Amino acid sequence: MSTTASPVPGVAAGTTTGTRPASRRSRARLIERRVGALLLAAAGLAMGAGGMLHPHGSGDTLDEALGSMLGSSMWGLSHVLVLTGIVIGVAGFVLVRRSGALDAVCPWITVVIVAWALAAIETLPHLLAGAEHAAHAAGEATPMTDAHLTLSVFTTPLMAFTTAILAVQLARRARTALAWILAAFAIAGALTFGIASPLLALTGDPAMSALFPGQLLIDVWLIGTAVRLWAPPRSN
């Protein structure tokens, strides 16, 4: 029996060359998935560290508590870490979306990307507010602090609740105990961290600041989801 020479140099006769581009696309998507997972884990760690380093306010009024926090030497570092984590998280979600690993919830990933990007914008004046400690103490204008307090009323719940909804959507499709446990962390984070800024603005009670550490619960979801994404995709 005669054999037909391959028209493609270096490829044996009878080899289906179309499988190579498909294989390259598959490898590229796996790389995007895993790099995205690494970024989400790094985001959770950075935001968690920033949250734990965040100064605690003291005083009977919101102004007193805010002034004590603005004057803390940890204000800058804690918010740099949080801002870095949010930006890395956005990049991680973008890569995971591109990888097609979570196509079933792609619309919600897009919503989360937008919500986190808005949160990053708010975190910038939040960070810069630390430079206004003297102005705040003197009763002078504090535009960065004012911008942070106003924007966070909207961006904090948007970030927290869209993340929780994404977590629930992932758990519904995964149908595993681990996915639902992680979703429970995200939901608890939304019901604490997510309502902290609006309640603080409505009540003016500095005690509402005790809800902000709920961000750590969302960080746990991020890291846990990153671990799940790193695992090889299941074959059908």
Backbone hydrogen bonds, N-H to C=O, Kabsch-Sander energy under -0.5 kcal/mol:
donor,donor_aa,acceptor,acceptor_aa,energy
5,A,3,T,-0.5
11,V,8,V,-1.9
15,T,12,A,-1.8
17,T,15,T,-1.0
19,T,16,T,-1.4
20,R,17,T,-1.4
22,A,18,G,-1.2
23,S,19,T,-2.4
24,R,20,R,-2.6
25,R,21,P,-2.5
26,S,22,A,-2.2
27,R,23,S,-2.4
28,A,24,R,-2.6
29,R,25,R,-2.4
30,L,26,S,-2.0
31,I,27,R,-2.4
32,E,28,A,-2.4
33,R,29,R,-2.6
34,R,30,L,-2.5
35,V,31,I,-3.0
36,G,32,E,-2.5
37,A,33,R,-2.2
38,L,34,R,-2.4
39,L,35,V,-2.4
40,L,36,G,-2.3
41,A,37,A,-2.3
42,A,38,L,-2.6
43,A,39,L,-2.5
44,G,40,L,-2.3
45,L,41,A,-2.2
46,A,42,A,-2.7
47,M,43,A,-2.7
48,G,44,G,-2.2
49,A,45,L,-2.6
50,G,46,A,-2.6
51,G,47,M,-2.6
52,M,48,G,-2.2
53,L,49,A,-1.8
54,H,50,G,-0.8
54,H,51,G,-0.5
62,L,204,G,-0.6
65,A,61,T,-2.5
66,L,62,L,-2.9
67,G,63,D,-2.6
68,S,64,E,-2.0
69,M,65,A,-1.6
70,L,66,L,-2.8
71,G,67,G,-1.4
72,S,69,M,-1.6
75,W,72,S,-1.1
78,S,74,M,-2.4
79,H,75,W,-1.9
80,V,76,G,-2.2
81,L,77,L,-2.2
82,V,78,S,-1.9
83,L,79,H,-2.6
84,T,80,V,-2.6
85,G,81,L,-2.5
86,I,82,V,-2.4
87,V,83,L,-2.4
88,I,84,T,-2.6
89,G,85,G,-2.5
90,V,86,I,-2.3
91,A,87,V,-2.0
92,G,88,I,-2.5
93,F,89,G,-2.7
94,V,90,V,-2.3
95,L,91,A,-2.2
96,V,92,G,-2.4
97,R,93,F,-2.4
98,R,94,V,-2.3
99,S,95,L,-2.1
100,G,96,V,-0.7
100,G,97,R,-0.9
101,A,96,V,-0.8
102,L,96,V,-0.6
103,D,100,G,-1.2
105,V,102,L,-1.7
106,C,103,D,-1.5
108,W,105,V,-0.6
109,I,105,V,-1.9
110,T,106,C,-2.1
111,V,107,P,-1.9
112,V,108,W,-2.5
113,I,109,I,-2.5
114,V,110,T,-2.1
115,A,111,V,-2.6
116,W,112,V,-2.9
117,A,113,I,-2.2
118,L,114,V,-2.2
119,A,115,A,-1.9
120,A,116,W,-2.1
121,I,117,A,-1.8
122,E,118,L,-2.0
123,T,119,A,-2.0
124,L,120,A,-1.0
124,L,121,I,-0.5
126,H,122,E,-1.5
127,L,123,T,-2.5
128,L,124,L,-2.4
129,A,125,P,-1.5
130,G,127,L,-1.5
131,A,128,L,-1.7
132,E,129,A,-2.1
133,H,130,G,-0.9
136,H,132,E,-2.8
137,A,133,H,-2.4
138,A,134,A,-1.8
139,G,136,H,-1.0
140,E,135,A,-2.9
146,D,142,T,-2.6
147,A,143,P,-2.4
148,H,144,M,-2.4
149,L,145,T,-2.5
150,T,146,D,-2.1
151,L,147,A,-2.9
152,S,148,H,-2.4
153,V,149,L,-0.6
153,V,150,T,-0.7
154,F,151,L,-1.6
155,T,151,L,-2.7
156,T,152,S,-1.5
158,L,154,F,-1.6
159,M,155,T,-2.6
160,A,156,T,-2.4
161,F,157,P,-2.9
162,T,158,L,-1.8
163,T,159,M,-1.6
164,A,160,A,-2.0
165,I,161,F,-2.3
166,L,162,T,-2.3
167,A,163,T,-2.4
168,V,164,A,-2.2
169,Q,165,I,-2.5
170,L,166,L,-2.5
171,A,167,A,-2.2
172,R,168,V,-2.5
173,R,169,Q,-1.4
174,A,170,L,-2.5
175,R,171,A,-2.7
180,W,176,T,-1.8
181,I,177,A,-2.4
182,L,178,L,-2.6
183,A,179,A,-2.2
184,A,180,W,-2.1
185,F,181,I,-1.5
186,A,182,L,-1.9
187,I,183,A,-2.7
188,A,184,A,-2.5
189,G,185,F,-2.2
190,A,186,A,-2.1
191,L,187,I,-2.2
192,T,188,A,-0.5
192,T,189,G,-0.7
193,F,189,G,-1.1
194,G,189,G,-1.5
195,I,192,T,-0.8
196,A,192,T,-0.7
196,A,193,F,-0.8
197,S,193,F,-0.6
199,L,195,I,-2.2
200,L,196,A,-2.5
201,A,197,S,-2.4
202,L,198,P,-2.3
203,T,199,L,-2.7
204,G,200,L,-2.1
208,M,205,D,-2.1
209,S,206,P,-1.7
210,A,207,A,-1.8
211,L,208,M,-2.0
212,F,209,S,-1.4
214,G,211,L,-1.8
215,Q,212,F,-2.3
216,L,213,P,-2.1
217,L,214,G,-1.3
218,I,214,G,-0.9
219,D,215,Q,-1.9
220,V,216,L,-1.9
221,W,217,L,-1.6
222,L,218,I,-2.4
223,I,219,D,-2.4
224,G,220,V,-2.7
225,T,221,W,-2.8
226,A,222,L,-2.1
227,V,223,I,-2.0
228,R,224,G,-1.9
229,L,225,T,-2.3
230,W,226,A,-1.8
231,A,227,V,-1.2
